[in-house]
């Protein structure tokens, strides 16, 4: 049901799946006023659970998920730690931030061009 709402007709199509996931995360960030922790909790446990508990639900899986993603994000924002963890942060000319597990020379030509556009 969620996949269909996000325009994903084939959940096994990598591009559709990723684009749907990004749309869903954008919706959740908007829904929770930009609060990343709440958006991640809703991504994992559902909007209803976050709303019912007024925050991150007391589910071990959800709490671990939110903590793990925030920890990875924190590493990605510290260049030396990010590189050591195999995470890279790039900023596009339009201000968008791109995270990848690939160094810039391994990114696709299209992504490198998007990052280089000024």
N, C-alpha and C positions, 0 to 999 in steps of 0.2 A: 504494500500500500504506500509506504513512504517513497519507495523507488519510483513508482508511477507518478506520484505527486511532483517529484523532482525531474520528471522527464526522462527517466531511465527506463528504456523499453527492454534492454537486455543487460541484466546485472553482471553478466560474464564478459561484457564488452568493457575493457579496461578504461577507455576514454569516457564512455558514458558513466561508468561507475565513479571515476574520479571527479568528473564535472558535476555529477549529482551530489557527491559528498561535499564538494566545495560550496555549491548552492545551499545545501542544508546547513553547513557551518555558518555561512553568511546570514541565513535566516535566524539561526540561534543567537549569533552575536547581536543582531538587531533586536531580537526578542528580549534579550537580557541586558540591554543597554551597554553593549560592548564589554561586558564582564566575561573574560575568557574562561575563567574557572567554571562559572555557571553554564556557559555555552558547551564546554567540554562535558560537564556532568550530564547535561540534557542530551548531548550526542550519544552518550553511553547508556544512560538510564531512562531517557525520555523527558520531554517537557513537563508532563504531568507529575512525575516524581520530584523534579526540582521545584515546581510550583507548590506541591503538597507539603514539602519539608521546608520551604522558604530558603533553600540553599542546596548545597551538595547533599544528596540523600545519604543516609547512614548505611550504605551498601558497601561492603569491603571492596568488591570489584570496581565500583565507580570511584571510590576514594583513591584506590591504587592507580586507576587509569588517569584521573585528573592529575595526581601528583607526578606520575611518570611523564606525561606530556609536558607539563609545566617545567619539569626538570630538564627535559630535552630542549625545550625552547630557551631556557636560561643558558644552557651550554652553547646553543647556537648564537646567542647574542654576545658571547665572550669569544673573540676570534681564536685564541690559542686553544681554549677548551673545546670549542666547536670543532676545530680541525682534528684535535686528538680524538674526539668522539666520532669523527667521520661525518660531521654536519657542516654545511656551508650556507652562509647567508649572503644574498646578493640583493642590491637595490636597483630597481629599474629606473630609467630616466623619468618615468611618470610618478615615481614615489612608491610604487608597489614593491613589496619585499618578497623575495623568492627564497625558499629554503630547499636545499637539495642534499642528497648524500654523495653528490658528484662534485669534484673540483671543476672550476670553470672550463678548463680545456677538455673536459669529458662531456660537457653539456651539449645538447643538440644544437645545430647551427641556428635554428629558429629561436631558441631560448637565448643564445649568445647575442643574436641580432637584436632581440627585444631588450636585453639588458644594455646594449651599447647605444641604442637610439637616443638621441638628444635633440 
